[in-house]
Amino acid sequence: MEPINPYYPIPVKIKEIIPETPNITTFILDGKPFDFEAGQFAELTIPSVGEAPFTPSSSPYDDHMEFTIMKVGRVTDALFNMKEGDLVGVRGPFGKPYPLQNFKGKEVFIVGGGVGFAPLRSLFLALLHDLKNYKKVYIRYGARTPQDIVYKRLIPEWQKIDRVDLLMTVDVGDESWKGRVGVVTVILDKIPVDVKTSPSVVCGPPLMMKFSTQRLVEVGFKHENIYLSMEKNMSCGVGKCNHCRVGKFYVCKDGPVLTWQDVKDIEEPFL
Amino acid sequence: MKSYLLSPDKILTFVKELSRDGSLYYPMFEEGRTHLVRFDDAHEFKPDFAKIRTAENIKQFFFPSRDTVAKFPKDDVRQVDKRYLFGVKNCDLRGVDIHDRVFMGWEPVDPFYKERRDKTIMISADCPEPEDSCFCNLLGLNPYGDAVCDLNFTELPAGLLFESYTKRGEEIIDAYKGMFTEVKNDDEKARKSIREKAITKLSKINSKPFKKDLPARVEAADKARIRDARDECVECHACLHACPTCYCFLLSDYKKGKDIERVRIWDTCYYAAYARVGGGANPRSRIDERFWNRFQCKFDFFNKYENTLACSGCGRCLLGCSAKIDIREILWNL
């Protein structure tokens, strides 16, 4: 059989656009171009502009695919100008997913920052799908301001779920904000899980990942149990173009989920 | 291994025959450099098999500097013609070996590379006169093709003495067996002597071997954050574009009529934006980090991944360097 073209993006229409924050929006695609597992990523093509890597934020069990994306550069600027019904392209799934088999029967401790909640939402929804398999799911989420919190429309429902413990903080509050104030590590002061056995998952901007991981290491999580979503410049997605290499890994192929054990010897692994 | 001799009067006929089957490229010396040129009946066939590798590396044949890899929204199939590379050198074969691993060694196989590789027959030639820039011996390579190629030949006064390394090579010998004559003991002795001379010359040029634990030394230097920053580097990227083992590329999209063409372009890790992500974080924002990344990639990372060094010792990087930085000196001093 002839090898398929790994560089060809599958055309798919944008079905719905849901603004989450002033600069973060969820794009719901009309269907699911391919199956994926939580943590695997895709390359999203904006026709005639280019493509960039994103991890789906929807459940792997859904019949459609969603991406929650922050407007940061050329490709995302163009995406934010698109309308419902416009055509985009998707390639994937790429890389290794979160190893859910290692999470079974355990307390799962998830730490997210900003738009880093996107891949974590996919993970969270995958965990919810089989919640009985896990002892409890903890989410600790930090955003810059109350306005910058993603999934505000969904979080109250998630907080009602038994065996889900979701806490939030904002760097800077306002009159409406009654919760914790400070960077995400302020809600990592008390970690009510068995750190010796529990897996933790971190995704967010580089500094947030650095300090959250430091905290998790400090309280005793095993290095191989700290799962990090590595953000690198993935161009090909298939371990060939070399852009995302860090240490001895092609992040696109060996990651994007790597453990602290994998990356701790790398100077500034989150940069 | 069985050898086959093609007498000097048959070389042109043999080349002509092959060129009817597919376009054939051979090395021609011109204005101080050797280039791979396409054989055609209308021009005089003036090969130079004795000179070192051509000025341009041969990765262009399998992994062009600019290559359309997809069309959107509807993709189409692109055809590649059969080709012969006649008289390429072993350092360039090492480059192909490295690219074989990247593009075909792990899933998914790159269909564009594979098709070109499948349709290109590689006939290498001995490299009897290594020059000062050559250091294939430091990478454990011989100055003659002994793997990766389909056929290799040694140029002797009695003609071209071939050996076959693949089934494809055997098939070529078989298809043109009427052209080959019996090999004499003296021919094999002459080949041995040419090779020994070349190896001796290489060991004089590079008398100091790389340390056996070179990858570990590169890793240790990296951990100690010792980066030979080389202020002289002007970031011209010649070393990387000239390198037969470098395989970095970038996918870029261009509008063509109503459609989009996705083009694969050679990239190099010395560009400041090479590893920068959308959010702005850049793991190698400083030139010393990027300069060192090249060494780490070739001599540590690739070794961990594939158990081989991603360098061929072809010397193009040091000849092409605007600042005259010699990669050997950096590696010797580790």
Boltz contact constraints between the chains, C-beta under 6 A:
constraints:
  - contact:
      token1: [A, 3]
      token2: [B, 109]
      max_distance: 6.0
  - contact:
      token1: [A, 3]
      token2: [B, 111]
      max_distance: 6.0
  - contact:
      token1: [A, 5]
      token2: [B, 70]
      max_distance: 6.0
  - contact:
      token1: [A, 5]
      token2: [B, 111]
      max_distance: 6.0
  - contact:
      token1: [A, 6]
      token2: [B, 108]
      max_distance: 6.0
  - contact:
      token1: [A, 7]
      token2: [B, 69]
      max_distance: 6.0
  - contact:
      token1: [A, 7]
      token2: [B, 70]
      max_distance: 6.0
  - contact:
      token1: [A, 7]
      token2: [B, 262]
      max_distance: 6.0
  - contact:
      token1: [A, 8]
      token2: [B, 70]
      max_distance: 6.0
  - contact:
      token1: [A, 8]
      token2: [B, 75]
      max_distance: 6.0
  - contact:
      token1: [A, 11]
      token2: [B, 73]
      max_distance: 6.0
  - contact:
      token1: [A, 47]
      token2: [B, 260]
      max_distance: 6.0
  - contact:
      token1: [A, 48]
      token2: [B, 255]
      max_distance: 6.0
  - contact:
      token1: [A, 48]
      token2: [B, 260]
      max_distance: 6.0
  - contact:
      token1: [A, 50]
      token2: [B, 253]
      max_distance: 6.0
  - contact:
      token1: [A, 52]
      token2: [B, 278]
      max_distance: 6.0
  - contact:
      token1: [A, 72]
      token2: [B, 278]
      max_distance: 6.0
  - contact:
      token1: [A, 72]
      token2: [B, 279]
      max_distance: 6.0
  - contact:
      token1: [A, 73]
      token2: [B, 278]
      max_distance: 6.0
  - contact:
      token1: [A, 89]
      token2: [B, 72]
      max_distance: 6.0
  - contact:
      token1: [A, 206]
      token2: [B, 281]
      max_distance: 6.0
  - contact:
      token1: [A, 231]
      token2: [B, 277]
      max_distance: 6.0
  - contact:
      token1: [A, 233]
      token2: [B, 275]
      max_distance: 6.0
  - contact:
      token1: [A, 233]
      token2: [B, 277]
      max_distance: 6.0
  - contact:
      token1: [A, 235]
      token2: [B, 250]
      max_distance: 6.0
  - contact:
      token1: [A, 235]
      token2: [B, 251]
      max_distance: 6.0
  - contact:
      token1: [A, 238]
      token2: [B, 108]
      max_distance: 6.0
  - contact:
      token1: [A, 240]
      token2: [B, 102]
      max_distance: 6.0
  - contact:
      token1: [A, 241]
      token2: [B, 249]
      max_distance: 6.0
  - contact:
      token1: [A, 242]
      token2: [B, 248]
      max_distance: 6.0
  - contact:
      token1: [A, 248]
      token2: [B, 301]
      max_distance: 6.0
  - contact:
      token1: [A, 248]
      token2: [B, 304]
      max_distance: 6.0
  - contact:
      token1: [A, 271]
      token2: [B, 281]
      max_distance: 6.0
  - contact:
      token1: [A, 271]
      token2: [B, 283]
      max_distance: 6.0
